[in-house]
């Protein structure tokens, strides 16, 4: 997402600032962001963050997606799967 699109929405989402990128239709590189979460309801942030769960040996026996963060309770909901796909009822985008 371009900075000009992200800026008005910044208080309602969280994002990762990516390196400047050359995009079609622009003569100079622009700042872009990767949206990782959107404020869904009051105090609930819906996330789309891939995670890998590692054991002490560094192996990753599980992976999944962080899908919800409660801003008041500071609690996370993690969907784990051997297939990197989130079920439809957990998707928000």
C-alpha positions in Angstrom: 0.0 0.0 0.0 1.3 3.4 -0.9 2.0 5.9 1.9 -0.6 8.3 0.5 -3.2 5.5 1.0 -1.8 4.3 4.4 -1.6 7.7 6.1 -5.3 8.3 6.5 -5.9 4.8 7.8 -2.8 4.6 10.1 -4.8 4.9 13.3 -7.1 2.0 12.3 -4.4 -0.5 11.3 -0.9 -1.7 11.9 1.6 -2.1 9.1 5.2 -2.9 8.4 7.1 -0.2 6.5 8.8 -1.7 3.5 11.8 -0.5 1.5 11.1 2.2 -1.1 9.8 0.6 -4.3 9.6 1.5 -7.9 6.0 1.1 -9.0 4.4 1.4 -12.4 3.2 4.8 -13.2 5.6 6.6 -10.9 8.9 8.2 -12.0 10.6 7.8 -8.6 10.4 5.1 -5.9 7.7 5.5 -3.3 7.3 4.4 0.3 5.1 1.3 0.7 3.5 -0.5 3.6 2.4 -4.1 4.2 -0.9 -4.0 6.3 -0.7 -6.7 9.0 -3.8 -5.8 11.1 -7.0 -3.8 11.0 -9.0 -2.4 14.0 -12.1 -4.6 13.6 -14.2 -3.7 16.6 -13.4 -1.5 19.6 -10.3 -3.0 21.2 -10.1 -5.9 18.7 -7.3 -5.9 16.1 -7.7 -8.5 13.4 -4.3 -9.7 12.2 -2.8 -11.4 9.3 0.6 -12.3 10.5 2.3 -15.6 9.5 4.1 -17.3 12.3 6.4 -20.3 12.7 6.6 -22.1 16.1 10.0 -23.5 16.8 11.2 -26.0 19.4 14.5 -25.8 21.3 16.4 -27.4 18.4 15.2 -24.8 16.0 12.9 -27.1 14.1 9.5 -25.6 13.1 6.9 -28.4 13.8 4.0 -25.9 13.4 3.1 -22.8 11.6 0.0 -20.7 11.4 -1.4 -17.2 11.5 -2.0 -14.7 14.3 -5.6 -13.7 13.7 -6.8 -11.6 16.6 -5.3 -9.4 19.3 -7.4 -8.0 22.1 -6.0 -4.6 23.0 -7.5 -4.5 26.5 -6.8 -8.1 27.6 -3.6 -8.2 25.6 -4.5 -11.7 24.4 -3.7 -13.3 21.1 -5.6 -15.9 19.0 -3.3 -18.1 17.0 -4.6 -20.4 14.3 -2.1 -23.3 13.8 -2.1 -25.6 10.9 0.3 -27.8 8.9 -1.2 -26.1 5.8 -0.6 -22.3 5.7 -4.2 -21.4 5.1 -6.6 -19.7 7.5 -10.2 -21.0 7.6 -12.8 -18.8 6.0 -14.5 -17.9 9.4 -11.1 -16.5 10.6 -10.4 -14.4 7.6 -11.1 -10.7 7.6 -9.8 -9.4 4.2 
